[in-house]
Amino acid sequence: MDSITVVGLIGLALILVAWIAETVDLIKKKKGKLDTKFAMFYIMGSIVLLVYSIQIKSLVFVILKVFVIILSFISLYYSLKLHKKKR
């Protein structure tokens, strides 16, 4: 594994840790509402970037985008679920 791949994997790990922590916090504390429009554009953009990452064969970004899409859907689901309960 070359050094630039290691740098990419470190960046991948840092971003995933941040997303996982934020998603767990949202679920545990039942805090805040994620802006639905933002979330939908973010998810759509992530899907497009996932396709791009697959096309250029960038494993680091394929892994990152898969996890970001999953965590975005989880955050959006819990945000919408919490918003419905408050009505």
LOTORTOR-978339 format. One record per residue: residue in one letter; chain; x, y, z of N, C-alpha, C, O in turn. Coordinates in pm, 1 decimal, padded with zeros to 6 digits. Atoms other than C-alpha are relative to their C-alpha. Last residue first. Layout:
% LOTORTOR-978339
code = a unit = A n.c1 = X n.c2 = Y n.c3 = Z ca.c1 = X ca.c2 = Y ca.c3 = Z c.c1 = X c.c2 = Y c.c3 = Z o.c1 = X o.c2 = Y o.c3 = Z;
...
This chain:
% LOTORTOR-978339
code = r unit = A n.c1 = 00121.9 n.c2 = -00062.3 n.c3 = 00053.7 ca.c1 = -04651.2 ca.c2 = 01729.8 ca.c3 = 01586.7 c.c1 = -00118.5 c.c2 = -00027.4 c.c3 = 00084.8 o.c1 = -00228.6 o.c2 = 00017.9 o.c3 = 00053.5;
code = k unit = A n.c1 = 00019.8 n.c2 = -00132.2 n.c3 = -00060.5 ca.c1 = -04343.6 ca.c2 = 01650.0 ca.c3 = 01796.2 c.c1 = -00127.5 c.c2 = 00068.3 c.c3 = -00049.6 o.c1 = -00171.9 o.c2 = 00166.8 o.c3 = 00009.4;
code = k unit = A n.c1 = 00041.7 n.c2 = 00016.4 n.c3 = -00139.7 ca.c1 = -04362.3 ca.c2 = 01277.8 ca.c3 = 01712.6 c.c1 = -00030.8 c.c2 = 00134.0 c.c3 = 00065.2 o.c1 = -00116.6 o.c2 = 00141.7 o.c3 = 00153.1;
code = k unit = A n.c1 = 00139.7 n.c2 = 00045.1 n.c3 = -00001.3 ca.c1 = -04350.4 ca.c2 = 01354.4 ca.c3 = 01338.1 c.c1 = -00052.7 c.c2 = -00013.5 c.c3 = 00142.2 o.c1 = -00168.7 o.c2 = 00018.6 o.c3 = 00167.8;
code = h unit = A n.c1 = 00082.8 n.c2 = -00114.8 n.c3 = 00038.4 ca.c1 = -04030.4 ca.c2 = 01558.6 ca.c3 = 01378.8 c.c1 = -00148.7 c.c2 = -00038.2 c.c3 = 00001.2 o.c1 = -00232.9 o.c2 = 00042.1 o.c3 = 00041.1;
code = l unit = A n.c1 = 00009.8 n.c2 = -00087.6 n.c3 = -00116.8 ca.c1 = -03864.5 ca.c2 = 01272.3 ca.c3 = 01567.2 c.c1 = -00090.9 c.c2 = 00118.4 c.c3 = -00029.2 o.c1 = -00167.4 o.c2 = 00161.0 o.c3 = 00057.3;
code = k unit = A n.c1 = 00075.1 n.c2 = 00073.1 n.c3 = -00103.1 ca.c1 = -03939.0 ca.c2 = 01028.2 ca.c3 = 01281.9 c.c1 = -00020.2 c.c2 = 00087.6 c.c3 = 00124.6 o.c1 = -00130.1 o.c2 = 00091.9 o.c3 = 00179.9;
code = l unit = A n.c1 = 00141.7 n.c2 = -00004.6 n.c3 = 00040.1 ca.c1 = -03823.2 ca.c2 = 01279.2 ca.c3 = 01020.6 c.c1 = -00088.8 c.c2 = -00068.3 c.c3 = 00103.0 o.c1 = -00199.2 o.c2 = -00021.9 o.c3 = 00131.4;
code = s unit = A n.c1 = 00041.2 n.c2 = -00138.7 n.c3 = -00006.2 ca.c1 = -03491.9 ca.c2 = 01327.2 ca.c3 = 01203.0 c.c1 = -00148.4 c.c2 = 00014.3 c.c3 = -00036.8 o.c1 = -00222.9 o.c2 = 00085.4 o.c3 = 00030.5;
code = y unit = A n.c1 = 00025.2 n.c2 = -00034.5 n.c3 = -00140.2 ca.c1 = -03459.0 ca.c2 = 00955.8 ca.c3 = 01261.9 c.c1 = -00043.2 c.c2 = 00144.8 c.c3 = 00016.6 o.c1 = -00123.7 o.c2 = 00175.5 o.c3 = 00104.5;
code = y unit = A n.c1 = 00110.5 n.c2 = 00080.4 n.c3 = -00052.7 ca.c1 = -03503.5 ca.c2 = 00877.4 ca.c3 = 00892.3 c.c1 = -00033.1 c.c2 = 00040.0 c.c3 = 00144.2 o.c1 = -00148.7 o.c2 = 00066.5 o.c3 = 00177.3;
code = l unit = A n.c1 = 00123.7 n.c2 = -00054.7 n.c3 = 00055.7 ca.c1 = -03279.9 ca.c2 = 01164.6 ca.c3 = 00776.4 c.c1 = -00121.0 c.c2 = -00073.8 c.c3 = 00055.2 o.c1 = -00221.0 o.c2 = -00011.1 o.c3 = 00090.4;
code = s unit = A n.c1 = 00023.3 n.c2 = -00131.1 n.c3 = -00062.2 ca.c1 = -02999.5 ca.c2 = 01056.5 ca.c3 = 01009.8 c.c1 = -00130.7 c.c2 = 00061.4 c.c3 = -00048.4 o.c1 = -00207.2 o.c2 = 00115.6 o.c3 = 00031.5;
code = i unit = A n.c1 = 00035.2 n.c2 = 00024.3 n.c3 = -00140.8 ca.c1 = -03028.4 ca.c2 = 00693.0 ca.c3 = 00897.4 c.c1 = -00032.0 c.c2 = 00132.4 c.c3 = 00069.3 o.c1 = -00132.6 o.c2 = 00142.8 o.c3 = 00139.5;
code = f unit = A n.c1 = 00135.7 n.c2 = 00054.8 n.c3 = -00002.4 ca.c1 = -03035.1 ca.c2 = 00796.0 ca.c3 = 00529.7 c.c1 = -00045.9 c.c2 = -00025.0 c.c3 = 00143.9 o.c1 = -00160.3 o.c2 = 00004.5 o.c3 = 00178.5;
code = s unit = A n.c1 = 00090.4 n.c2 = -00110.1 n.c3 = 00035.0 ca.c1 = -02729.1 ca.c2 = 01015.7 ca.c3 = 00580.0 c.c1 = -00144.7 c.c2 = -00046.9 c.c3 = 00002.0 o.c1 = -00232.1 o.c2 = 00023.3 o.c3 = 00052.8;
code = l unit = A n.c1 = 00016.2 n.c2 = -00083.0 n.c3 = -00119.6 ca.c1 = -02549.5 ca.c2 = 00732.6 ca.c3 = 00762.6 c.c1 = -00091.7 c.c2 = 00119.6 c.c3 = -00026.5 o.c1 = -00164.1 o.c2 = 00162.8 o.c3 = 00063.2;
code = i unit = A n.c1 = 00073.3 n.c2 = 00077.1 n.c3 = -00102.0 ca.c1 = -02609.4 ca.c2 = 00494.1 ca.c3 = 00470.3 c.c1 = -00026.5 c.c2 = 00087.2 c.c3 = 00122.9 o.c1 = -00139.4 o.c2 = 00092.2 o.c3 = 00171.9;
code = i unit = A n.c1 = 00137.6 n.c2 = 00014.8 n.c3 = 00047.7 ca.c1 = -02504.2 ca.c2 = 00753.0 ca.c3 = 00210.8 c.c1 = -00083.7 c.c2 = -00074.2 c.c3 = 00103.9 o.c1 = -00195.5 o.c2 = -00032.5 o.c3 = 00134.3;
code = v unit = A n.c1 = 00064.6 n.c2 = -00131.2 n.c3 = -00013.4 ca.c1 = -02193.8 ca.c2 = 00847.0 ca.c3 = 00411.8 c.c1 = -00146.3 c.c2 = -00007.8 c.c3 = -00045.6 o.c1 = -00233.8 o.c2 = 00051.2 o.c3 = 00017.8;
code = f unit = A n.c1 = 00031.6 n.c2 = -00025.2 n.c3 = -00140.7 ca.c1 = -02098.1 ca.c2 = 00480.1 ca.c3 = 00450.1 c.c1 = -00072.2 c.c2 = 00133.3 c.c3 = 00019.8 o.c1 = -00165.0 o.c2 = 00141.9 o.c3 = 00100.3;
code = v unit = A n.c1 = 00097.6 n.c2 = 00100.4 n.c3 = -00043.8 ca.c1 = -02123.8 ca.c2 = 00407.6 ca.c3 = 00077.6 c.c1 = -00040.7 c.c2 = 00026.8 c.c3 = 00144.8 o.c1 = -00159.6 o.c2 = 00028.8 o.c3 = 00176.7;
code = k unit = A n.c1 = 00132.6 n.c2 = -00037.2 n.c3 = 00051.2 ca.c1 = -01952.0 ca.c2 = 00737.4 ca.c3 = -00007.7 c.c1 = -00106.5 c.c2 = -00100.5 c.c3 = 00041.2 o.c1 = -00218.7 o.c2 = -00061.0 o.c3 = 00072.9;
code = l unit = A n.c1 = 00050.1 n.c2 = -00120.5 n.c3 = -00066.4 ca.c1 = -01652.5 ca.c2 = 00667.1 ca.c3 = 00215.7 c.c1 = -00142.5 c.c2 = 00030.8 c.c3 = -00043.6 o.c1 = -00229.6 o.c2 = 00052.5 o.c3 = 00040.7;
code = i unit = A n.c1 = 00034.0 n.c2 = 00037.0 n.c3 = -00138.5 ca.c1 = -01606.2 ca.c2 = 00311.3 ca.c3 = 00088.0 c.c1 = -00060.3 c.c2 = 00119.6 c.c3 = 00072.8 o.c1 = -00163.6 o.c2 = 00106.9 o.c3 = 00138.5;
code = v unit = A n.c1 = 00115.2 n.c2 = 00091.2 n.c3 = 00010.0 ca.c1 = -01620.1 ca.c2 = 00424.6 ca.c3 = -00275.6 c.c1 = -00045.8 c.c2 = -00037.5 c.c3 = 00140.7 o.c1 = -00164.8 o.c2 = -00031.0 o.c3 = 00171.5;
code = f unit = A n.c1 = 00120.6 n.c2 = -00080.3 n.c3 = 00015.5 ca.c1 = -01393.5 ca.c2 = 00719.2 ca.c3 = -00190.6 c.c1 = -00125.5 c.c2 = -00084.8 c.c3 = -00019.5 o.c1 = -00235.0 o.c2 = -00041.5 o.c3 = 00016.3;
code = v unit = A n.c1 = 00019.6 n.c2 = -00083.9 n.c3 = -00118.8 ca.c1 = -01118.0 ca.c2 = 00500.2 ca.c3 = -00047.7 c.c1 = -00131.0 c.c2 = 00078.0 c.c3 = -00011.6 o.c1 = -00209.1 o.c2 = 00082.8 o.c3 = 00083.4;
code = l unit = A n.c1 = 00057.2 n.c2 = 00079.2 n.c3 = -00109.1 ca.c1 = -01158.1 ca.c2 = 00239.9 ca.c3 = -00324.5 c.c1 = -00029.6 c.c2 = 00084.2 c.c3 = 00123.3 o.c1 = -00133.4 o.c2 = 00065.6 o.c3 = 00186.9;
code = s unit = A n.c1 = -00058.4 n.c2 = -00054.2 n.c3 = -00122.2 ca.c1 = -01099.7 ca.c2 = 00492.1 ca.c3 = -00603.3 c.c1 = -00065.3 c.c2 = -00067.6 c.c3 = 00120.8 o.c1 = -00170.9 o.c2 = -00025.1 o.c3 = 00167.7;
code = k unit = A n.c1 = -00057.9 n.c2 = 00108.7 n.c3 = -00080.5 ca.c1 = -01167.5 ca.c2 = 00297.0 ca.c3 = -00922.6 c.c1 = 00074.8 c.c2 = 00050.6 c.c3 = 00123.3 o.c1 = 00187.5 o.c2 = 00009.4 o.c3 = 00150.7;
code = i unit = A n.c1 = -00144.3 n.c2 = -00027.6 n.c3 = -00003.8 ca.c1 = -01226.3 ca.c2 = 00604.8 ca.c3 = -01141.6 c.c1 = 00074.7 c.c2 = -00101.1 c.c3 = 00087.3 o.c1 = 00195.7 o.c2 = -00090.2 o.c3 = 00107.5;
code = q unit = A n.c1 = -00054.5 n.c2 = -00013.3 n.c3 = 00135.8 ca.c1 = -01569.7 ca.c2 = 00473.4 ca.c3 = -01241.0 c.c1 = 00151.0 c.c2 = 00024.8 c.c3 = 00000.0 o.c1 = 00222.5 o.c2 = -00027.0 o.c3 = -00085.8;
code = i unit = A n.c1 = -00008.2 n.c2 = 00134.9 n.c3 = 00056.7 ca.c1 = -01649.4 ca.c2 = 00354.9 ca.c3 = -00888.0 c.c1 = 00065.0 c.c2 = 00006.5 c.c3 = -00138.3 o.c1 = 00149.3 o.c2 = -00076.5 o.c3 = -00172.0;
code = s unit = A n.c1 = -00108.8 n.c2 = 00068.6 n.c3 = -00069.7 ca.c1 = -01564.4 ca.c2 = 00697.0 ca.c3 = -00747.9 c.c1 = 00018.3 c.c2 = -00141.9 c.c3 = -00051.2 o.c1 = 00130.5 o.c2 = -00191.3 o.c3 = -00061.4;
code = y unit = A n.c1 = -00126.8 n.c2 = -00053.6 n.c3 = 00049.1 ca.c1 = -01785.7 ca.c2 = 00863.0 ca.c3 = -01010.8 c.c1 = 00118.3 c.c2 = -00074.7 c.c3 = 00062.4 o.c1 = 00213.0 o.c2 = -00110.8 o.c3 = -00007.4;
code = v unit = A n.c1 = -00013.0 n.c2 = 00050.4 n.c3 = 00137.1 ca.c1 = -02079.0 ca.c2 = 00637.4 ca.c3 = -00922.0 c.c1 = 00133.6 c.c2 = 00045.4 c.c3 = -00059.4 o.c1 = 00204.7 o.c2 = -00033.5 o.c3 = -00121.7;
code = l unit = A n.c1 = -00027.9 n.c2 = 00142.9 n.c3 = -00012.7 ca.c1 = -02022.8 ca.c2 = 00717.0 ca.c3 = -00554.1 c.c1 = 00019.6 c.c2 = -00061.7 c.c3 = -00138.1 o.c1 = 00114.0 o.c2 = -00137.7 o.c3 = -00159.8;
code = l unit = A n.c1 = -00142.5 n.c2 = 00013.3 n.c3 = -00027.0 ca.c1 = -02000.0 ca.c2 = 01087.6 ca.c3 = -00638.9 c.c1 = 00041.1 c.c2 = -00145.4 c.c3 = 00020.6 o.c1 = 00154.3 o.c2 = -00182.8 o.c3 = -00009.7;
code = v unit = A n.c1 = -00070.8 n.c2 = -00035.3 n.c3 = 00123.8 ca.c1 = -02345.1 ca.c2 = 01068.6 ca.c3 = -00799.2 c.c1 = 00150.6 c.c2 = -00015.8 c.c3 = 00019.7 o.c1 = 00219.0 o.c2 = -00070.7 o.c3 = -00066.7;
code = i unit = A n.c1 = 00021.7 n.c2 = 00111.6 n.c3 = 00092.3 ca.c1 = -02479.3 ca.c2 = 00885.0 ca.c3 = -00493.2 c.c1 = 00072.8 c.c2 = 00026.0 c.c3 = -00132.8 o.c1 = 00135.9 o.c2 = -00064.0 o.c3 = -00188.4;
code = s unit = A n.c1 = -00085.0 n.c2 = 00111.2 n.c3 = -00043.5 ca.c1 = -02322.8 ca.c2 = 01142.9 ca.c3 = -00263.5 c.c1 = -00014.6 c.c2 = -00121.0 c.c3 = -00091.3 o.c1 = 00083.3 o.c2 = -00190.3 o.c3 = -00119.0;
code = g unit = A n.c1 = -00138.1 n.c2 = -00032.1 n.c3 = 00035.8 ca.c1 = -02479.8 ca.c2 = 01426.7 ca.c3 = -00458.1 c.c1 = 00094.9 c.c2 = -00112.1 c.c3 = 00037.0 o.c1 = 00187.9 o.c2 = -00142.8 o.c3 = -00037.6;
code = m unit = A n.c1 = -00008.3 n.c2 = 00010.4 n.c3 = 00145.9 ca.c1 = -02821.5 ca.c2 = 01261.7 ca.c3 = -00428.6 c.c1 = 00143.2 c.c2 = 00029.6 c.c3 = -00048.3 o.c1 = 00196.3 o.c2 = -00041.4 o.c3 = -00133.8;
code = i unit = A n.c1 = 00006.3 n.c2 = 00141.7 n.c3 = 00035.6 ca.c1 = -02770.6 ca.c2 = 01208.4 ca.c3 = -00054.6 c.c1 = 00012.5 c.c2 = -00017.6 c.c3 = -00151.2 o.c1 = 00086.7 o.c2 = -00104.2 o.c3 = -00197.4;
code = y unit = A n.c1 = -00124.5 n.c2 = 00061.5 n.c3 = -00045.6 ca.c1 = -02659.0 ca.c2 = 01567.2 ca.c3 = 00000.0 c.c1 = 00004.5 c.c2 = -00146.7 c.c3 = -00040.2 o.c1 = 00106.4 o.c2 = -00195.0 o.c3 = -00089.7;
code = f unit = A n.c1 = -00104.2 n.c2 = -00041.1 n.c3 = 00094.0 ca.c1 = -02944.5 ca.c2 = 01703.2 ca.c3 = -00210.6 c.c1 = 00133.8 c.c2 = -00064.6 c.c3 = 00036.3 o.c1 = 00210.3 o.c2 = -00104.4 o.c3 = -00051.7;
code = m unit = A n.c1 = 00028.1 n.c2 = 00062.5 n.c3 = 00129.4 ca.c1 = -03193.1 ca.c2 = 01496.5 ca.c3 = -00007.4 c.c1 = 00105.9 c.c2 = 00038.2 c.c3 = -00103.9 o.c1 = 00152.2 o.c2 = -00047.8 o.c3 = -00178.8;
code = a unit = A n.c1 = -00029.6 n.c2 = 00143.3 n.c3 = -00006.0 ca.c1 = -03036.2 ca.c2 = 01591.8 ca.c3 = 00325.2 c.c1 = -00021.4 c.c2 = -00067.7 c.c3 = -00134.5 o.c1 = 00059.3 o.c2 = -00151.2 o.c3 = -00175.5;
code = f unit = A n.c1 = -00144.9 n.c2 = 00017.6 n.c3 = -00007.6 ca.c1 = -03032.5 ca.c2 = 01962.7 ca.c3 = 00246.9 c.c1 = 00034.8 c.c2 = -00148.0 c.c3 = -00007.0 o.c1 = 00122.3 o.c2 = -00188.5 o.c3 = -00083.5;
code = k unit = A n.c1 = -00052.9 n.c2 = -00036.3 n.c3 = 00131.8 ca.c1 = -03395.6 ca.c2 = 01953.1 ca.c3 = 00138.7 c.c1 = 00151.5 c.c2 = -00018.9 c.c3 = -00004.9 o.c1 = 00205.8 o.c2 = -00073.4 o.c3 = -00101.0;
code = t unit = A n.c1 = 00032.3 n.c2 = 00103.5 n.c3 = 00097.7 ca.c1 = -03493.0 ca.c2 = 01761.3 ca.c3 = 00452.6 c.c1 = 00056.7 c.c2 = 00031.1 c.c3 = -00137.7 o.c1 = 00111.4 o.c2 = -00057.5 o.c3 = -00203.3;
code = d unit = A n.c1 = 00073.7 n.c2 = -00064.0 n.c3 = 00107.4 ca.c1 = -03317.7 ca.c2 = 01995.8 ca.c3 = 00697.1 c.c1 = -00018.1 c.c2 = -00101.2 c.c3 = -00113.6 o.c1 = 00079.7 o.c2 = -00150.7 o.c3 = -00169.5;
code = l unit = A n.c1 = -00082.7 n.c2 = -00016.7 n.c3 = 00117.8 ca.c1 = -03212.2 ca.c2 = 01765.9 ca.c3 = 00980.1 c.c1 = -00084.6 c.c2 = 00063.9 c.c3 = -00109.0 o.c1 = -00197.5 o.c2 = 00020.9 o.c3 = -00132.7;
code = k unit = A n.c1 = 00062.2 n.c2 = 00050.1 n.c3 = 00121.0 ca.c1 = -03421.1 ca.c2 = 01819.9 ca.c3 = 01286.8 c.c1 = 00093.8 c.c2 = 00031.3 c.c3 = -00114.3 o.c1 = 00135.2 o.c2 = 00145.6 o.c3 = -00133.6;
code = g unit = A n.c1 = 00003.2 n.c2 = -00068.6 n.c3 = 00128.4 ca.c1 = -03259.4 ca.c2 = 01856.5 ca.c3 = 01621.1 c.c1 = -00074.1 c.c2 = -00066.6 c.c3 = -00113.3 o.c1 = -00106.4 o.c2 = -00185.3 o.c3 = -00109.4;
code = k unit = A n.c1 = -00020.6 n.c2 = -00143.0 n.c3 = 00016.2 ca.c1 = -03190.6 ca.c2 = 01624.5 ca.c3 = 01906.3 c.c1 = -00021.9 c.c2 = 00043.0 c.c3 = -00144.6 o.c1 = 00000.9 o.c2 = -00032.3 o.c3 = -00239.2;
code = k unit = A n.c1 = 00120.6 n.c2 = -00043.2 n.c3 = 00072.2 ca.c1 = -03334.3 ca.c2 = 01287.3 ca.c3 = 01993.2 c.c1 = 00005.8 c.c2 = 00150.5 c.c3 = -00024.7 o.c1 = -00091.1 o.c2 = 00223.4 o.c3 = -00003.3;
code = k unit = A n.c1 = 00050.8 n.c2 = -00121.1 n.c3 = -00064.7 ca.c1 = -03046.5 ca.c2 = 01255.1 ca.c3 = 02238.1 c.c1 = -00127.7 c.c2 = 00051.8 c.c3 = -00063.2 o.c1 = -00189.0 o.c2 = 00146.5 o.c3 = -00013.9;
code = k unit = A n.c1 = 00003.7 n.c2 = 00009.0 n.c3 = -00146.0 ca.c1 = -02964.7 ca.c2 = 00895.2 ca.c3 = 02150.2 c.c1 = -00069.4 c.c2 = 00118.7 c.c3 = 00064.5 o.c1 = -00156.2 o.c2 = 00101.8 o.c3 = 00150.1;
code = i unit = A n.c1 = 00090.8 n.c2 = 00106.8 n.c3 = -00042.9 ca.c1 = -03058.0 ca.c2 = 00899.9 ca.c3 = 01779.4 c.c1 = -00014.4 c.c2 = -00002.5 c.c3 = 00152.3 o.c1 = -00126.1 o.c2 = -00010.5 o.c3 = 00203.5;
code = l unit = A n.c1 = 00135.2 n.c2 = -00032.8 n.c3 = 00044.7 ca.c1 = -02902.5 ca.c2 = 01236.8 ca.c3 = 01692.6 c.c1 = -00100.8 c.c2 = -00102.4 c.c3 = 00052.3 o.c1 = -00208.8 o.c2 = -00066.1 o.c3 = 00099.1;
code = d unit = A n.c1 = 00046.4 n.c2 = -00110.6 n.c3 = -00083.8 ca.c1 = -02593.0 ca.c2 = 01158.6 ca.c3 = 01900.9 c.c1 = -00144.1 c.c2 = 00038.2 c.c3 = -00035.3 o.c1 = -00226.1 o.c2 = 00060.8 o.c3 = 00053.7;
code = v unit = A n.c1 = 00030.8 n.c2 = 00059.0 n.c3 = -00130.8 ca.c1 = -02551.6 ca.c2 = 00822.5 ca.c3 = 01724.7 c.c1 = -00054.7 c.c2 = 00106.5 c.c3 = 00093.9 o.c1 = -00150.3 o.c2 = 00081.2 o.c3 = 00167.3;
code = t unit = A n.c1 = 00120.8 n.c2 = 00081.6 n.c3 = 00017.1 ca.c1 = -02574.0 ca.c2 = 00998.1 ca.c3 = 01387.4 c.c1 = -00042.4 c.c2 = -00063.5 c.c3 = 00131.8 o.c1 = -00160.8 o.c2 = -00064.0 o.c3 = 00165.2;
code = e unit = A n.c1 = 00114.0 n.c2 = -00090.3 n.c3 = 00017.2 ca.c1 = -02324.1 ca.c2 = 01267.5 ca.c3 = 01490.1 c.c1 = -00131.0 c.c2 = -00077.9 c.c3 = -00013.1 o.c1 = -00232.8 o.c2 = -00037.2 o.c3 = 00042.8;
code = a unit = A n.c1 = 00024.3 n.c2 = -00068.4 n.c3 = -00127.4 ca.c1 = -02074.8 ca.c2 = 01013.0 ca.c3 = 01626.1 c.c1 = -00123.0 c.c2 = 00090.2 c.c3 = -00009.6 o.c1 = -00205.7 o.c2 = 00092.3 o.c3 = 00081.5;
code = i unit = A n.c1 = 00056.5 n.c2 = 00098.4 n.c3 = -00093.1 ca.c1 = -02107.7 ca.c2 = 00796.0 ca.c3 = 01314.1 c.c1 = -00033.4 c.c2 = 00066.8 c.c3 = 00132.2 o.c1 = -00141.3 o.c2 = 00044.3 o.c3 = 00187.0;
code = w unit = A n.c1 = 00137.1 n.c2 = 00031.8 n.c3 = 00040.6 ca.c1 = -02058.1 ca.c2 = 01094.5 ca.c3 = 01083.6 c.c1 = -00066.8 c.c2 = -00097.6 c.c3 = 00096.1 o.c1 = -00183.2 o.c2 = -00080.2 o.c3 = 00132.2;
code = a unit = A n.c1 = 00084.8 n.c2 = -00117.9 n.c3 = -00020.6 ca.c1 = -01749.7 ca.c2 = 01220.9 ca.c3 = 01271.4 c.c1 = -00145.8 c.c2 = -00029.9 c.c3 = -00034.2 o.c1 = -00235.2 o.c2 = 00006.0 o.c3 = 00042.5;
code = v unit = A n.c1 = 00014.6 n.c2 = -00017.9 n.c3 = -00145.3 ca.c1 = -01592.0 ca.c2 = 00874.4 ca.c3 = 01295.5 c.c1 = -00091.4 c.c2 = 00118.7 c.c3 = 00028.1 o.c1 = -00178.1 o.c2 = 00110.8 o.c3 = 00115.1;
code = l unit = A n.c1 = 00096.3 n.c2 = 00099.3 n.c3 = -00049.3 ca.c1 = -01659.5 ca.c2 = 00820.4 ca.c3 = 00925.3 c.c1 = -00023.1 c.c2 = 00012.2 c.c3 = 00149.3 o.c1 = -00136.5 o.c2 = -00000.1 o.c3 = 00195.6;
code = i unit = A n.c1 = 00134.2 n.c2 = -00039.2 n.c3 = 00043.5 ca.c1 = -01487.9 ca.c2 = 01147.1 ca.c3 = 00830.5 c.c1 = -00104.7 c.c2 = -00098.0 c.c3 = 00051.9 o.c1 = -00211.3 o.c2 = -00056.4 o.c3 = 00097.3;
code = l unit = A n.c1 = 00040.3 n.c2 = -00120.8 n.c3 = -00072.5 ca.c1 = -01180.5 ca.c2 = 01067.2 ca.c3 = 01038.8 c.c1 = -00142.2 c.c2 = 00043.2 c.c3 = -00036.7 o.c1 = -00221.5 o.c2 = 00078.1 o.c3 = 00050.7;
code = a unit = A n.c1 = 00029.5 n.c2 = 00034.9 n.c3 = -00139.4 ca.c1 = -01155.6 ca.c2 = 00710.8 ca.c3 = 00906.9 c.c1 = -00048.6 c.c2 = 00121.5 c.c3 = 00078.6 o.c1 = -00143.7 o.c2 = 00111.1 o.c3 = 00156.1;
code = l unit = A n.c1 = 00122.7 n.c2 = 00080.6 n.c3 = -00002.6 ca.c1 = -01178.1 ca.c2 = 00820.4 ca.c3 = 00542.5 c.c1 = -00041.6 c.c2 = -00030.3 c.c3 = 00143.1 o.c1 = -00158.2 o.c2 = -00013.3 o.c3 = 00178.7;
code = g unit = A n.c1 = 00109.3 n.c2 = -00094.4 n.c3 = 00023.6 ca.c1 = -00912.1 ca.c2 = 01086.0 ca.c3 = 00597.8 c.c1 = -00135.2 c.c2 = -00068.7 c.c3 = 00004.3 o.c1 = -00230.4 o.c2 = -00017.1 o.c3 = 00063.0;
code = i unit = A n.c1 = 00007.9 n.c2 = -00080.1 n.c3 = -00123.6 ca.c1 = -00683.4 ca.c2 = 00822.1 ca.c3 = 00747.7 c.c1 = -00113.1 c.c2 = 00102.3 c.c3 = -00012.5 o.c1 = -00192.7 o.c2 = 00119.4 o.c3 = 00079.9;
code = l unit = A n.c1 = 00068.3 n.c2 = 00082.7 n.c3 = -00100.6 ca.c1 = -00762.6 ca.c2 = 00590.1 ca.c3 = 00454.5 c.c1 = -00012.2 c.c2 = 00072.7 c.c3 = 00133.7 o.c1 = -00112.1 o.c2 = 00056.4 o.c3 = 00203.8;
code = g unit = A n.c1 = 00142.1 n.c2 = 00009.7 n.c3 = 00034.1 ca.c1 = -00672.5 ca.c2 = 00862.3 ca.c3 = 00205.4 c.c1 = -00078.3 c.c2 = -00080.0 c.c3 = 00102.5 o.c1 = -00189.5 o.c2 = -00042.0 o.c3 = 00139.3;
code = v unit = A n.c1 = 00055.0 n.c2 = -00132.8 n.c3 = -00029.6 ca.c1 = -00339.4 ca.c2 = 00930.8 ca.c3 = 00379.6 c.c1 = -00150.5 c.c2 = -00000.4 c.c3 = -00027.8 o.c1 = -00228.5 o.c2 = 00051.7 o.c3 = 00051.8;
code = v unit = A n.c1 = 00007.9 n.c2 = -00007.9 n.c3 = -00146.1 ca.c1 = -00268.6 ca.c2 = 00555.9 ca.c3 = 00372.5 c.c1 = -00058.8 c.c2 = 00134.4 c.c3 = 00041.8 o.c1 = -00142.6 o.c2 = 00140.0 o.c3 = 00131.8;
code = t unit = A n.c1 = 00117.5 n.c2 = 00079.5 n.c3 = -00037.1 ca.c1 = -00349.2 ca.c2 = 00550.9 ca.c3 = 00001.3 c.c1 = -00019.8 c.c2 = 00001.9 c.c3 = 00151.0 o.c1 = -00133.0 o.c2 = 00007.7 o.c3 = 00198.9;
code = i unit = A n.c1 = 00115.9 n.c2 = -00083.8 n.c3 = 00029.7 ca.c1 = -00102.0 ca.c2 = 00835.9 ca.c3 = -00051.3 c.c1 = -00129.6 c.c2 = -00074.1 c.c3 = 00031.7 o.c1 = -00228.6 o.c2 = -00012.0 o.c3 = 00070.6;
code = s unit = A n.c1 = 00024.2 n.c2 = -00098.6 n.c3 = -00105.9 ca.c1 = 00166.9 ca.c2 = 00635.5 ca.c3 = 00131.0 c.c1 = -00121.9 c.c2 = 00087.6 c.c3 = -00027.4 o.c1 = -00188.6 o.c2 = 00129.4 o.c3 = 00067.3;
code = d unit = A n.c1 = -00083.8 n.c2 = -00119.3 n.c3 = 00007.2 ca.c1 = 00148.2 ca.c2 = 00333.7 ca.c3 = -00099.6 c.c1 = -00042.9 c.c2 = 00105.8 c.c3 = 00101.6 o.c1 = -00152.3 o.c2 = 00098.3 o.c3 = 00157.7;
code = m unit = A n.c1 = 00086.2 n.c2 = -00117.5 n.c3 = 00000.0 ca.c1 = 00000.0 ca.c2 = 00000.0 ca.c3 = 00000.0 c.c1 = 00090.7 c.c2 = 00123.7 c.c3 = 00000.0 o.c1 = 00181.7 o.c2 = 00135.4 o.c3 = 00082.1;
